[in-house]
Amino acid sequence: MSYSIHTGIRYQPLELEDIGKLADECPDRWWNQSLSLVNDCVVRLGVFHGEFHWHKHDKEDEFFYVIDGKLLLDLDERTVELLPSQGIMVPRGVRHRTCAPERTVVLMVEAATVTPTGD
């Protein structure tokens, strides 16, 4: 599967971010857009349908929050199911993979230095 990952910051401070509209207009099966910087972190919007590859981030934690759909977060020892209004923080160094069995909209918060595809 190909990923459409956009790391350029889309919105400036105090600019309205219409996250629902962005998600609704997304034609891709696996899309990720950096929305804004908050201190040293970036807020990203993801629209996922399918499976990402196994990866980890050696220096950064990562937070996932489901807006719509269902996100499965595979870890080496278990799988966590996230439904709307649920989130989870994956600590740095933990190998993981996300999988969306249906179209799923996710907000992610992570250090601005993170490489979305892993280290």
ABEGO torsion letter per residue (X at the ends): XBBBBBABBABBBGBBBBAAAAAAABABABBBBBABBBEABBBBBBBBBEBBBBBBBAABBBBBBBABEBBBBBBAABBBBBBBGBBBBBBBGBBBBBBBABBBBBBBBBBAABBAAEX
